[in-house]
Amino acid sequence: MSIFPGMNTHKYYLVYRQDKERGKKATIGILEERRKVDREGNERGMLMLARERFAKSVTDFPNISIHRISS
């Protein structure tokens, strides 16, 4: 429930791993962002969180991407 009427403060991001050999993306997870206000760099921060949680190693970081699915 939002403290601001009519505003949903939850945002969801699908997390993908890019398979360079096959040229396809596979969904590997979902992240929820729960901030009361938008700040500069929200999406960048979520990408770094996704990379920390879902990358197999540091060399896998470039293969992890996110896509916002709700606001």
N, C-alpha and C positions, 0 to 999 in steps of 0.2 A: 504494500500500500504506500502510495506516495504522500509526502507531506505537502505537496503542491497539488491542488485539485486539477484533475485532467491530465496530469503528467505521469508517465511511467518512467521510473528511474532505473529499471533493469534493462540492460542490453545484452544480447546474446551473440556470440561469435562462433561460427563453425571453424574448426582447425583442420587444415589439410596438410598432407605430405605430398610433395611433387615427386613423381617417379620420372627421372630424367630419361631413363632408357626407353620406357614405353610412352612417355609424353602425356601421362595422365595424372590427375590428382585423386588421392584417396582421402576420404573423411576419416580422421583419427580421433576426434573429440569435439567437445563444446566447452566454451568458457562463458561465465556470467559476470557481467560488470555491474556493480551496484554502487553508483555514485549519485549524490544528490544534485550535483551540478556538472555540466560539461566543462572540461578544462582542456587547454591546449595540450596535445600529445596523448590524449586518451587512447586512441587506436594504436599508436606506437608502443605505449606501455603494455597494452594487451598482447601485441605481437611478441614483445620480449617475454612476457609471462608464458605465452603458448610455447615459445621456443625452449624456455627453461623446463617446462613440464613434459613436453612431448618429443623433443629431439633425443635421438639415441646417443649423440655425442656432439661436441662443439662443431665438428665438420658437417653435421646434419642441419645446423641452424638455417642456412640459406634455402633448404628444401621445405621449411615450415612456413605456411601462410595462413591468414585468417580472412573471413568474410562475415560482415555484420548481417545478421538475419532478422533482427527486430530492434525497435527503438523504445 
